[in-house]
């Protein structure tokens, strides 16, 4: 072997083992994670922090490997890299391109290795999304635009292509759910302030915020926490050639109102700056709006203003926005010299109609602020509204030759104006009377009941139920009259009565009742409102009650006869029953003429029938009307003669209501309805549980308040009219209850004094000795009275128990007699059967009868004398006694002897009549 040569051992060939696809993926992922940590260390290490070229090369290589999306597990590291690039981009713009490319990848669905990764890395993703929003601090236009576009891509469902084995995209809704929990929406909103000179980016950001606010309530809440409504409103008027900034801003505000907290939105928009911004936007669209979208946007802004007007803290009046809105509300009915109307032209299309209706609605909302009423006076709002409510026949000739509202539009505006008047007219009665509002309303009412060819369309909200008729107009006209008359202003009510409103309303009611149309909710409401108007007019004036007269009484009786069968129909019959009872109370009671006619028409009976069949909630009103009616002496006989179902009497009904009321109040009673606790004879459980013992001078105590709210005081007062003795149809239970009713006033006085005593004790006040002794005596007297009532109740119950025992004994004696008779009947039958079925028994009975016959025959010596003497008897007298049956009849008989010829001669002298002594006929 040559020593100069080096020998090499030949190695055995080792086969190459290629990794499987899954193993290759594991290696790739672990390598990527390893490279990600190395990249972060490379970027942060002070020794390599200035190696820009190295940084860019490594970052591009990393992004190239992540073109299909970032892993959920790597998001924390990716966030650090994005933050480092944003910081370094301030001095080196080259990093910003890397940042834009990374943000573009963020728009793709994130990737997961296992299904559990979505839950495991949820917190990391929330922080990552919040960090994305913070990158809006970078002033570069491309970076901001890429952030906005990436967020928009979250709402697209584009699945990534060419995924490696073992990787899956996250579910479509996963990222959106976590976005709601992040601060991304809030951060993007705050970035609005940094986009003063970047109009294009601002529009894209607004579009993104519109998507975020329209898709999630949580996003809206997040934006509102950052003052989103105010921020959007302040930036809505910035210069924009496309006009999309204002549109997007209004849509975002709409989303915040619909999906967020409405109160918080209106509170943010109520600042002076926001109100002025909203005013400028509305007026700009009002003057410059041409196409349909502009008019819709104008109306949307007006709706937002309407919601603002409902907030008492809004500054509409202080910003002079309210004045301009009031001027617009009176246009075109009233011409004004205001410069705002100089360039305003209405096309009288549907958009203009909506604006007009919104302005009328704004008048209602702003009227809550009394300072707005002066604006209404200055701009003559009342006159404008009354011009709108004129019937079509009266308004058809106005503005001839010029463009105006169509007939359908006039119908909607008329209804809207009537609805507005119902709120504003009571607040501006002077203007209402100055403009002859009563005359105008009565003309509308006359037009509503007149039969003509008018056909209501019923399209609008206020036109509900009025299609094909004038029912909607009548409904709102009656509402205005009710709101005006309910104030009790004597001059207004007197003017209406002088124009015959009472007879007119009674006629309208009876005309509606005679109509064959089926009752609906609108019809029932009109009837109840008319009755309430009549009650308001007649309540305190005797002459108006006389004007109500027999026609009004017949109308009231007609409605009382309907009863309470439809109380729960859902159409408003419950209100109709209450208004009818109120009509009795206010229009009939107090005038003897109408009261007597009402009683003659059996009105008292109808009230009692309604009381017995109606729910508990109307009992208080019915009892109050009955109590007032009892002042008429003719009423008592009607009440006492009434009979209900099963023969129930009025006193029995009242005592039954008393017991039901005490059950509702949970008054302490025993099983017989008697007093269970003499110390609290009529005290309810609610009064006993009330911890408040001290009351202000103008606040009634529970004992006094119960008089107004409870039925017991009214029932007691009625019994004071009827009396407490000799009342028909009362049982023992009724008498037990009556003993409490009779002492109700004494118990109530004691209850009030007990409250005074407890209030003094709670406040540490000690009365002087005489007062303390008097107070103690009064409380003791009340308790002694209760104990006497308990004794009286026990006596009543004991008397009833004895009567029941006596009745029971009588029943038992009758039963015993009945069974004795049955036994005798059965024995007689047995004897008869034994005679007919057993020959031996029959012979024994025959022998007994023959023996009895022999014993009754006369002896031979008596027979001869008896055979020779005969007589003829004649009844001369009949007498009856108290003995039952034949034994109670006494008969007197006269006799004459019948002799032979020889005997006649011998006894001719003995021809005088002989009388038997009186005998009793027996069985």
C-alpha positions in Angstrom: 0.0 0.0 0.0 1.3 3.4 -1.0 1.7 5.5 2.1 1.1 8.6 0.1 -2.3 7.8 -0.8 -5.3 8.4 1.5 -7.8 5.6 1.6 -11.5 6.6 1.8 -14.0 4.0 3.1 -16.9 3.9 0.8 -20.1 4.6 2.6 -23.2 2.5 2.2 -26.0 4.2 0.2 -28.7 5.4 2.5 -32.2 5.7 1.0 -33.7 9.2 1.0 -36.9 9.3 3.2 -39.1 12.2 2.1 -41.4 13.8 4.7 -45.1 13.4 4.4 -47.3 16.4 3.6 -48.5 16.7 7.2 -44.9 16.5 8.4 -43.9 19.0 5.9 -46.6 21.3 7.2 -45.5 20.9 10.8 -42.0 21.8 9.8 -43.1 24.8 7.8 -45.3 26.1 10.6 -42.6 25.6 13.2 -40.1 27.3 10.9 -42.4 30.2 10.3 -43.0 30.7 14.0 -39.3 30.5 14.6 -38.6 33.0 11.8 -41.4 35.3 13.2 -39.6 35.5 16.6 -36.3 36.0 14.8 -37.7 38.8 12.8 -39.1 40.5 15.9 -35.7 40.1 17.6 -34.0 41.4 14.4 -36.2 44.5 14.4 -35.9 45.3 18.1 -32.3 44.3 18.9 -30.2 47.5 19.3 -27.4 45.8 17.5 -29.5 45.2 14.3 -32.0 48.0 14.7 -30.4 50.1 11.9 -30.0 47.3 9.3 -32.8 48.6 7.1 -32.0 46.6 4.0 -31.8 43.4 6.1 -35.1 44.4 7.7 -36.9 44.9 4.4 -35.5 41.7 3.0 -36.6 39.6 5.9 -40.1 41.3 6.1 -40.8 40.8 2.4 -39.7 37.2 2.7 -42.0 36.7 5.7 -45.0 38.3 4.0 -44.4 36.2 0.9 -44.8 33.1 3.0 -48.0 34.5 4.5 -49.8 35.4 1.3 -52.7 33.1 2.2 -53.3 34.7 5.6 -52.0 34.9 9.1 -52.3 32.1 11.6 -54.3 32.9 14.7 -51.4 31.8 16.9 -49.1 34.4 15.2 -51.3 37.4 15.5 -49.5 38.7 18.6 -46.2 38.7 16.8 -47.7 40.2 13.7 -49.1 43.0 15.7 -45.7 43.8 17.1 -44.2 43.8 13.6 -46.9 46.1 12.4 -46.3 48.5 15.3 -42.5 48.5 14.6 -43.1 49.2 10.9 -45.4 52.1 11.8 -42.8 53.6 14.1 -39.9 53.2 11.7 -42.1 54.5 8.8 -41.9 58.0 10.3 -38.2 58.2 9.3 -38.1 55.6 6.6 -41.1 55.5 4.3 -39.9 52.1 2.9 -41.4 50.4 5.9 -44.8 51.8 5.1 -45.1 49.8 1.9 -44.4 46.7 4.0 -47.1 47.8 6.4 -49.6 48.3 3.6 -48.8 44.8 2.3 -49.3 43.3 5.8 -52.5 45.1 6.3 -53.8 43.8 2.9 -53.1 40.3 4.1 -55.1 41.1 7.3 -58.1 41.5 5.1 -58.0 37.8 4.4 -59.6 35.2 6.7 -57.3 34.2 9.5 -56.1 30.6 9.6 -56.4 27.9 12.2 -54.7 24.6 12.7 -57.3 23.1 15.0 -60.9 23.8 15.6 -60.1 24.8 19.2 -57.8 27.6 18.0 -60.8 30.0 17.6 -61.5 29.8 21.3 -57.9 29.6 22.3 -56.7 32.7 20.5 -60.0 34.8 20.7 -58.4 37.3 23.1 -55.3 37.7 20.8 -57.6 38.4 17.8 -59.6 41.0 19.8 -56.3 42.8 20.7 -55.1 42.5 17.1 -58.2 44.2 15.7 -58.0 47.0 18.3 -54.4 47.4 17.3 -55.3 47.7 13.6 -57.6 50.7 14.4 -54.7 52.3 16.3 -52.6 52.3 13.1 -54.9 55.1 11.8 -52.4 57.3 13.6 -50.0 56.8 10.8 -50.4 59.9 8.6 -49.7 58.1 5.3 -52.7 58.1 3.0 -52.1 54.6 1.6 -51.8 53.1 5.1 -55.1 54.6 6.2 -56.8 53.6 3.0 -55.5 50.1 3.3 -56.8 49.8 6.9 -60.3 51.0 5.8 -60.3 48.5 2.9 -59.2 45.7 5.1 -62.0 46.4 7.6 -64.5 46.5 4.8 -63.2 43.1 3.5 -64.2 41.6 6.9 -67.8 41.7 5.7 -67.1 39.8 2.4 -67.2 36.1 2.4 -64.2 35.4 0.0 -62.5 32.1 1.0 -58.7 31.9 0.5 -57.3 29.7 -2.2 -54.5 27.1 -2.2 -54.5 26.4 1.5 -51.8 24.1 2.8 -52.9 20.8 4.2 -53.9 21.0 7.9 -54.9 24.7 7.7 -58.5 26.0 7.7 -59.9 29.5 7.5 -61.9 30.7 10.5 -65.7 30.6 10.3 -67.3 33.6 8.5 -68.9 35.1 11.6 -66.0 34.4 14.0 -64.0 37.5 13.0 -67.1 39.8 13.1 -68.1 38.6 16.5 -64.7 39.4 17.9 -64.7 42.7 16.0 -67.8 43.7 18.0 -65.8 43.1 21.3 -62.8 45.0 20.1 -62.3 48.8 20.1 -61.9 48.9 16.3 -65.2 50.8 15.6 -64.4 53.3 18.4 -60.8 53.8 17.2 -61.9 54.4 13.6 -64.5 56.9 14.8 -61.8 58.9 16.8 -59.7 58.9 13.7 -62.2 61.3 12.0 -60.5 64.2 13.7 -57.1 63.3 12.0 -58.6 63.4 8.5 -59.2 67.1 8.1 -57.3 67.4 4.7 -57.9 63.9 3.4 -61.5 64.1 2.0 -61.3 60.9 0.0 -60.1 58.9 3.0 -62.7 60.5 5.2 -65.5 59.4 2.8 -64.2 55.8 2.8 -63.9 55.9 6.6 -67.5 57.1 6.8 -68.6 54.3 4.5 -66.8 51.8 6.8 -68.4 53.2 9.9 -71.7 53.0 8.1 -71.1 49.3 7.6 -70.0 48.8 11.2 -73.0 50.7 12.7 -75.5 49.0 10.4 -74.4 45.4 11.2 -74.1 45.4 15.0 -75.7 46.9 18.1 -72.4 46.4 20.0 -70.5 48.5 17.4 -73.1 51.3 17.8 -72.7 51.1 21.6 -68.9 51.3 21.2 -69.2 54.3 18.9 -71.6 56.1 21.3 -69.1 55.6 24.1 -66.7 57.7 22.1 -69.3 60.4 21.4 -70.0 59.0 17.9 -73.2 60.9 17.3 -71.7 64.3 18.1 -68.6 63.6 16.1 -70.5 62.5 13.0 -72.8 65.5 13.2 -70.0 68.0 13.5 -68.3 66.7 10.4 -71.4 66.2 8.2 -71.2 69.7 6.6 -67.5 69.6 5.5 -66.9 70.4 1.8 -67.6 67.4 -0.4 -68.2 67.6 -4.2 -69.9 64.2 -4.3 -72.4 65.0 -1.5 -71.8 61.5 0.0 -70.3 62.8 3.2 -73.7 64.2 4.3 -75.5 61.2 3.1 -73.3 58.7 5.0 -73.3 60.9 8.1 -77.1 60.9 8.2 -77.3 57.2 7.7 -74.8 56.6 10.5 -76.9 58.7 12.8 -80.0 56.7 11.8 -78.2 53.5 12.6 -77.1 54.9 16.0 -80.7 55.9 16.7 -82.2 52.5 15.7 -79.5 50.2 17.1 -78.0 52.2 19.9 -79.3 54.1 23.0 -81.7 56.7 21.6 -81.5 58.8 24.7 -77.7 58.9 24.6 -77.8 59.8 20.9 -80.2 62.7 21.4 -78.2 63.9 24.4 -75.0 64.0 22.2 -76.8 65.8 19.4 -78.4 68.4 21.8 -75.3 70.6 22.1 -75.4 74.0 20.4 -72.7 73.0 17.9 -74.5 69.9 16.8 -77.9 71.7 16.5 -76.3 74.4 14.4 -74.6 71.8 12.2 -77.9 69.9 11.8 -79.7 73.2 11.0 -77.1 74.1 8.3 -77.4 70.7 6.7 -81.2 70.8 6.6 -81.4 74.3 5.2 -78.8 73.5 2.6 -80.8 70.5 1.4 -84.1 72.5 1.7 -82.9 75.2 -0.7 -80.6 73.2 -3.0 -82.3 69.8 -3.0 -83.5 68.9 -6.5 -83.7 65.2 -7.1 -85.5 62.6 -5.1 -82.5 61.5 -3.0 -81.8 65.1 -1.9 -85.4 65.5 -0.8 -85.3 62.1 1.0 -82.1 63.2 2.8 -83.8 66.5 3.7 -86.7 64.6 5.3 -84.3 62.3 7.1 -82.6 65.2 8.7 -86.0 66.6 9.7 -86.8 63.3 11.4 -83.6 63.5 13.3 -84.5 67.0 14.3 -87.9 65.7 15.4 -86.2 63.2 17.8 -84.1 66.0 19.0 -87.2 68.1 19.8 -88.5 65.4 22.0 -85.5 66.0 24.3 -86.2 68.8 26.8 -82.5 69.7 26.9 -82.2 70.4 23.2 -81.3 73.9 22.1 -83.6 74.3 19.1 -85.1 77.5 20.3 -81.7 79.0 21.4 -80.1 78.2 18.1 -83.0 79.9 16.2 -83.6 76.6 14.4 -87.1 76.4 16.0 -88.1 79.8 14.5 -87.2 78.7 11.0 -89.0 75.4 11.5 -92.2 77.2 12.6 -92.0 79.5 9.6 -91.8 76.5 7.3 -94.7 74.8 9.1 -97.0 77.7 8.1 -96.0 77.7 4.5 -97.7 77.8 2.0 -101.0 78.5 3.9 -99.6 81.8 5.2 -97.3 84.0 3.3 -94.4 85.4 5.3 -91.7 88.0 4.7 -89.1 85.7 6.1 -86.0 85.5 3.8 -86.0 81.8 4.2 -89.1 81.5 2.1 -87.9 83.7 -0.7 -86.0 81.0 -2.5 -88.2 78.1 -1.4 -90.3 76.4 -4.0 -92.5 73.4 -3.3 -93.3 70.8 -5.9 -96.2 69.5 -3.9 -95.0 65.9 -4.4 -95.0 63.1 -1.8 -91.6 64.2 -0.4 -92.9 67.7 0.2 -96.0 66.2 1.8 -93.8 64.2 4.2 -91.9 67.3 5.0 -95.1 69.2 5.7 -96.4 66.5 8.0 -93.0 66.3 9.8 -93.1 70.0 10.4 -96.7 69.8 11.9 -95.5 67.0 14.1 -92.6 69.2 15.2 -95.1 71.8 16.4 -96.6 69.2 18.7 -93.2 68.2 20.2 -91.9 71.7 20.6 -95.1 72.8 22.3 -93.7 71.1 25.5 -91.4 74.1 25.8 -93.6 77.1 26.8 -91.2 79.5 25.2 -92.1 78.0 21.8 -95.7 79.1 22.2 -94.6 82.7 21.7 -93.1 81.7 18.4 -96.4 80.1 17.4 -98.2 83.4 18.3 -95.7 85.5 16.3 -96.0 83.3 13.2 -99.8 82.8 13.5 -99.6 79.0 13.7 -103.2 78.7 14.9 -104.6 80.5 11.8 -102.5 78.3 9.6 -103.8 75.1 11.3 -107.4 76.2 11.1 -107.0 76.9 7.4 -105.7 73.3 6.9 -108.7 71.8 8.7 -111.4 73.5 6.6 -113.6 71.0 4.9 -112.7 70.3 1.2 -115.9 72.1 0.1 -114.8 75.3 1.9 -111.1 75.1 0.7 -111.6 74.0 -2.9 -111.6 77.5 -4.2 -108.4 78.8 -2.5 -105.3 79.4 -4.5 -107.1 78.9 -7.8 -104.8 78.9 -10.8 -101.7 78.0 -8.7 -100.2 74.7 -7.8 -101.5 73.3 -4.5 -102.0 70.0 -2.7 -104.0 67.3 -4.3 -107.3 66.1 -2.7 -105.6 63.0 -1.2 -102.8 65.2 0.1 -105.3 67.7 1.5 -107.0 64.8 3.4 -103.8 63.8 5.0 -102.8 67.3 5.9 -106.3 68.0 7.3 -106.0 64.9 9.6 -102.5 65.9 10.6 -103.6 69.5 11.4 -106.5 68.2 13.5 -104.1 66.0 15.4 -101.8 69.0 16.0 -104.7 71.2 17.1 -105.7 68.6 19.8 -102.4 69.4 21.5 -101.8 73.0 20.7 -105.4 74.4 21.0 -105.6 73.9 24.8 -102.2 75.7 25.1 -103.3 78.7 23.0 -107.0 79.2 23.9 -106.9 82.9 23.3 -105.6 82.5 19.8 -108.0 79.6 19.2 -111.0 81.8 20.2 -109.6 84.8 18.3 -109.4 82.7 15.1 -113.0 81.4 15.7 -111.8 77.9 16.3 -115.1 76.7 17.7 -116.9 77.8 14.6 -114.4 76.0 12.4 -114.6 72.8 14.4 -118.4 72.8 14.4 -118.4 73.3 10.6 -116.1 70.3 10.3 -118.4 68.3 12.5 -121.4 69.3 10.4 -119.5 68.2 7.3 -118.6 64.9 8.8 -122.3 63.9 9.5 -123.5 65.2 6.1 -124.1 62.6 3.5 -122.3 63.4 0.2 -120.0 61.8 -2.4 -116.8 62.3 -0.4 -114.6 59.2 -0.2 -111.9 59.1 2.3 -108.7 57.3 1.3 -107.5 56.4 4.8 -103.8 56.1 3.6 -102.1 58.0 6.4 -101.5 57.0 10.0 -104.2 59.4 11.2 -106.6 58.1 8.6 -106.9 54.7 10.1 -110.4 53.3 9.9 -111.7 56.1 7.7 -111.5 54.6 4.2 -114.6 55.3 2.3 -116.1 57.6 4.9 -115.4 60.7 7.0 -115.0 58.7 10.2 -111.3 59.6 10.6 -112.1 63.3 10.3 -114.9 63.0 12.8 -112.6 61.1 15.2 -109.9 63.9 15.2 -112.5 66.7 15.3 -114.1 65.2 18.4 -110.6 64.8 19.9 -110.0 68.5 19.5 -113.3 69.4 21.0 -112.6 67.1 24.0 -109.2 68.6 24.6 -110.6 72.1 24.5 -113.7 71.5 26.7 -111.8 69.4 29.3 -110.0 72.5 30.4 -113.2 73.8 31.9 -112.7 77.3 30.5 -116.1 78.8 30.9 -116.0 81.2 27.9 -115.0 78.4 25.5 -117.6 76.0 26.8 -120.4 78.6 26.9 -119.6 79.6 23.3 -119.9 76.0 22.2 -123.2 75.5 24.1 -124.6 78.7 22.6 -124.0 77.2 19.2 -126.0 74.1 20.1 -123.2 71.7 20.6 -125.1 69.6 23.2 -128.0 68.7 21.0 -125.7 68.3 18.0 -123.5 65.7 19.9 -126.5 63.8 21.2 -127.9 63.6 17.7 -124.5 62.4 16.3 -124.4 59.7 18.9 -127.9 58.4 18.2 -127.2 58.6 14.4 -124.1 56.5 14.9 -126.1 54.0 17.0 -128.8 53.7 14.2 -126.1 53.1 11.6 -126.0 49.5 10.3 -122.2 49.5 10.1 -120.4 47.2 12.5 -118.7 48.8 15.5 -114.9 49.1 15.3 -112.3 50.7 17.5 -112.7 54.1 15.8 -116.5 54.2 16.2 -116.3 53.2 19.9 -113.7 55.9 20.6 -115.8 58.6 18.9 -118.8 57.6 21.1 -116.9 57.6 24.3 -115.2 61.0 23.5 -118.6 62.5 22.7 -119.9 61.4 26.1 -116.9 62.8 27.8 -117.4 66.2 26.0 -121.1 66.2 27.2 -119.9 65.5 30.7 -117.4 68.3 30.7 -120.0 70.8 29.4 -122.9 69.8 31.8 -121.0 69.0 35.0 -121.3 72.3 36.7 -124.1 74.1 35.0 -127.8 73.4 35.8 -129.1 75.0 32.6 -126.9 72.8 30.4 -128.2 69.7 32.3 -131.7 70.9 31.3 -130.6 71.3 27.7 -129.3 67.7 27.9 -133.0 66.9 28.5 -135.0 63.9 27.6 -133.0 63.2 24.4 -129.8 63.0 26.4 -131.4 60.7 29.1 -132.7 58.3 26.4 -129.3 58.3 24.8 -127.7 57.4 28.2 -130.3 54.7 29.0 -129.7 53.2 25.5 -126.0 52.8 26.3 -126.6 51.5 29.8 -128.8 48.8 28.4 -125.9 47.4 26.4 -124.4 46.2 29.7 -120.8 45.1 30.1 -120.8 42.0 27.9 -118.2 43.6 25.6 -116.1 45.0 28.3 -113.0 43.0 27.3 -113.7 43.1 23.5 -110.5 45.1 22.9 -112.4 47.7 20.9 -112.7 50.2 23.7 -116.1 49.2 25.2 -114.5 49.5 28.7 -114.0 53.2 28.1 -117.5 53.5 26.6 -119.0 52.1 29.8 -117.0 54.5 32.0 -117.9 57.5 29.9 -121.6 56.5 30.0 -121.5 56.3 33.8 -119.7 59.6 33.9 -122.4 61.0 31.6 -125.1 59.9 34.1 -123.1 61.5 37.0 -122.4 64.8 35.2 -125.3 65.4 32.9 -128.3 63.8 34.8 -127.6 63.8 38.5 -128.2 67.2 40.1 -131.2 68.2 38.0 -134.5 66.8 39.3 -136.2 67.0 35.9 -133.7 64.8 34.2 -133.3 62.6 37.3 -137.0 61.8 37.5 -137.1 61.1 33.7 -134.0 58.9 34.1 -135.7 56.9 37.0 -138.9 56.6 34.9 -136.8 55.0 32.2 -135.6 52.5 34.7 -132.1 54.1 34.8 -131.7 53.2 38.5 -132.3 49.5 37.7 -129.8 49.7 34.8 -127.1 51.1 37.1 -127.7 48.3 39.6 -127.6 45.7 36.8 -124.4 47.2 35.5 -123.0 47.2 39.0 -123.8 43.5 39.5 -122.3 42.4 36.1 -119.4 44.7 35.5 -115.8 44.2 36.6 -114.5 45.6 39.9 -112.6 48.4 38.2 -115.8 50.3 37.3 -117.7 49.7 40.6 -116.3 52.9 42.2 -117.8 55.1 39.4 -121.1 53.4 39.4 -121.4 53.6 43.2 -120.5 57.3 43.1 -123.3 57.9 40.5 -125.8 55.9 42.6 -124.8 57.8 45.8 -125.4 61.1 44.1 -128.7 59.9 42.6 -129.9 58.9 46.1 -130.3 62.6 47.0 -133.5 62.3 44.9 -136.2 60.9 47.2 -137.7 58.8 44.4 -134.5 56.9 44.0 -134.7 54.9 47.2 -137.9 53.0 46.2 -136.4 52.1 42.9 -133.3 50.7 44.6 -135.2 48.7 47.2 -137.6 47.2 44.5 -134.8 46.1 42.2 -134.2 42.3 41.9 -131.3 40.8 40.2 -130.4 37.3 39.1 -131.7 34.7 41.5 -133.8 37.3 43.3 -130.8 39.2 44.6 -131.7 42.6 46.2 -129.8 45.8 46.1 -128.8 45.7 49.8 -127.6 42.1 49.3 -125.6 43.2 46.3 -124.0 46.1 48.2 -123.1 43.9 51.1 -121.6 41.3 48.7 -119.4 44.1 47.1 -118.4 45.1 50.6 -117.2 41.6 51.4 -115.3 41.3 48.1 -113.7 44.7 48.7 -112.5 43.6 52.1 -111.1 40.3 50.6 -109.2 42.5 48.1 -107.9 44.7 50.9 -107.1 41.6 53.0 -109.0 42.9 56.0 -108.8 40.5 59.0 -112.1 38.5 59.1 -113.1 35.1 60.4 -114.7 32.3 58.4 -118.2 33.8 59.0 -117.1 37.3 57.8 -117.0 38.7 61.3 -114.3 40.8 63.0 -111.3 38.7 63.8 -109.2 41.5 65.5 -111.1 44.1 67.5 -108.0 46.3 67.5 -108.1 46.5 63.7 -111.7 46.1 62.7 -111.5 47.6 59.2 -107.7 48.1 58.8 -106.4 46.6 55.5 -103.1 44.7 55.4 -101.6 47.4 53.2 -102.2 50.1 55.8 -100.6 47.9 58.4 -97.5 47.3 56.3 -97.0 51.0 55.5 -93.8 52.0 57.4 -94.4 55.7 57.0 -95.8 57.2 60.1 -95.2 60.9 59.5 -97.0 62.8 56.7 -96.8 66.3 55.4 -99.7 68.7 56.0 -100.9 68.5 52.3 -100.5 64.7 52.1 -103.4 62.5 53.2 -102.8 59.6 55.5 -103.6 56.1 54.4 -106.8 56.1 56.6 -108.1 59.2 54.8 -106.8 58.1 51.4 -108.8 54.9 51.7 -112.0 56.8 51.8 -111.5 58.0 48.2 -110.0 54.8 46.8 -112.1 52.2 48.5 -115.7 51.2 47.8 -116.6 50.9 51.5 -117.2 54.6 52.1 -119.6 54.8 49.2 -121.5 51.7 50.2 -121.8 53.0 53.8 -123.1 56.3 52.4 -125.7 54.6 50.3 -126.9 52.5 53.3 -127.1 55.8 55.3 -129.8 56.8 52.7 -131.5 53.4 52.6 -131.3 52.7 56.3 -129.9 49.7 58.2 -133.1 48.0 59.3 -135.9 46.1 57.6 -134.0 45.7 54.3 -135.2 42.9 52.0 -133.4 39.8 50.9 -130.7 39.6 53.6 -129.3 36.4 55.0 -127.4 35.7 58.2 -124.1 36.4 56.4 -125.5 39.7 55.2 -126.5 40.7 58.8 -123.0 39.9 60.0 -121.6 42.2 57.4 -124.2 44.8 58.1 -123.1 45.1 61.7 -119.7 46.2 60.4 -121.1 48.5 57.8 -123.3 50.3 60.4 -120.3 51.1 62.6 -118.0 51.9 59.6 -117.8 55.7 60.5 -117.0 55.0 64.1 -114.2 52.5 63.1 -112.8 55.0 60.6 -112.7 57.8 63.2 -110.9 55.5 65.6 -108.5 54.5 62.9 -107.6 58.2 62.2 -107.1 58.9 65.9 -104.9 55.8 66.1 -102.8 57.1 63.2 -102.5 60.5 65.0 -101.3 58.7 68.2 -98.7 56.6 66.3 -97.5 59.6 64.4 -97.0 61.6 67.7 -95.1 58.6 69.2 -92.9 58.3 66.2 -92.0 62.0 66.3 -91.4 61.9 70.1 -94.2 64.3 70.9 -96.0 63.8 74.2 -99.4 65.5 74.4 -100.4 67.3 77.6 -102.1 65.1 80.1 -105.8 66.0 79.3 -105.1 65.4 75.6 -103.3 62.2 76.2 -106.1 61.0 78.4 -108.7 62.0 75.7 -106.6 60.3 73.0 -106.4 57.1 75.0 -110.1 57.2 75.7 -111.0 57.6 72.1 -108.8 54.7 71.0 -110.3 52.6 73.8 -113.9 53.5 72.8 -113.1 52.4 69.2 -111.9 49.0 70.5 -114.9 48.6 72.8 -117.2 49.4 69.9 -115.5 46.6 67.9 -115.9 44.2 70.7 -119.7 45.0 71.0 -120.0 44.4 67.2 -118.2 41.1 67.7 -120.7 40.2 70.4 -123.6 41.2 68.1 -122.2 39.1 65.3 -121.9 36.1 67.6 -125.5 36.6 68.8 -126.6 36.7 65.1 -124.7 33.5 64.4 -126.1 31.8 67.6 -129.7 32.8 66.7 -129.1 31.4 63.2 -127.7 28.2 64.7 -130.8 27.7 66.8 -133.0 28.2 63.9 -131.0 25.7 61.9 -131.4 23.2 64.8 -135.2 23.8 64.9 -135.5 23.4 61.2 -133.4 20.2 61.4 -135.7 18.7 64.1 -138.8 19.5 62.0 -137.2 17.8 59.0 -136.4 14.8 61.1 -139.9 14.5 62.5 -141.3 14.7 59.0 -138.9 12.0 57.9 -139.9 9.8 60.9 -143.6 10.2 60.1 -143.0 9.4 56.5 -141.2 6.2 57.5 -144.0 5.2 60.0 -146.5 5.6 57.2 -144.4 3.4 54.9 -144.2 0.7 57.6 -148.0 0.7 58.1 -148.5 0.5 54.4 -146.1 -2.3 54.1 -147.8 -4.2 57.1 -151.2 -3.7 55.4 -149.9 -5.1 52.2 -148.3 -8.1 54.0 -151.7 -8.9 55.7 -153.4 -8.7 52.4 -150.9 -11.0 50.7 -151.1 -13.5 53.6 -154.9 -13.6 53.3 -154.8 -14.2 49.6 -152.0 -16.7 49.5 -152.6 -18.9 52.6 -156.0 -20.6 53.0 -155.5 -21.3 56.7 -154.9 -17.7 57.5 -158.0 -16.8 55.5 -160.1 -19.2 57.6 -158.7 -17.8 60.8 -159.6 -14.3 59.8 -163.1 -15.4 58.8 -163.6 -17.1 62.1 -162.5 -13.9 63.9 -165.0 -11.8 61.9 -167.8 -14.2 62.6 -167.0 -14.2 66.3 -167.0 -10.4 66.3 -170.3 -10.4 64.5 -171.9 -12.7 67.1 -170.8 -10.5 70.0 -172.4 -7.5 68.4 -175.8 -9.1 67.8 -178.7 -8.1 70.2 -180.0 -10.5 72.8 -183.4 -12.3 72.1 -185.3 -10.5 74.8 -184.4 -7.2 73.2 -185.1 -8.3 69.8 -188.8 -8.5 70.1 -189.1 -4.9 71.3 -186.8 -3.7 68.7 -188.6 -5.5 65.9 -191.9 -3.8 66.7 -190.5 -0.3 66.8 -189.3 1.5 63.7 -188.3 5.1 63.1 -187.3 7.5 60.4 -184.3 9.8 61.0 -183.8 13.3 59.7 -180.6 15.4 60.0 -181.5 18.8 61.5 -178.0 20.2 62.3 -174.3 19.8 61.3 -171.4 21.1 63.4 -167.6 21.0 62.8 -164.8 21.0 65.3 -161.0 21.3 65.2 -160.5 17.5 65.3 -159.1 16.1 62.0 -161.2 13.8 59.8 -164.8 12.6 60.3 -164.3 12.8 64.1 -164.6 16.6 63.8 -168.2 16.5 62.4 -171.2 16.6 64.8 -174.6 15.7 63.4 -178.1 16.2 65.2 -180.8 13.8 64.0 -184.6 13.9 64.7 -186.6 10.7 64.6 -190.3 9.6 64.3 -191.6 6.1 65.3 -193.4 3.9 62.7 -196.1 1.7 64.4 -198.8 -0.7 63.2 -202.5 0.3 63.1 -203.1 -1.0 66.6 -200.0 0.5 67.9 -200.9 3.9 66.3 -204.2 3.9 68.2 -202.5 3.0 71.5 -199.7 5.4 71.3 -201.5 8.2 69.5 -200.6 10.5 72.3 -196.9 9.8 71.9 -196.5 11.4 68.5 -194.1 14.1 69.7 -190.6 14.0 68.1 -187.8 12.6 70.0 -184.2 13.8 69.5 -181.1 11.8 69.7 -178.4 13.3 71.7 -175.6 14.8 69.6 -173.2 12.1 68.3 -169.8 12.3 66.7 -169.2 10.5 63.4 -166.1 8.4 63.7 -164.1 6.3 61.3 
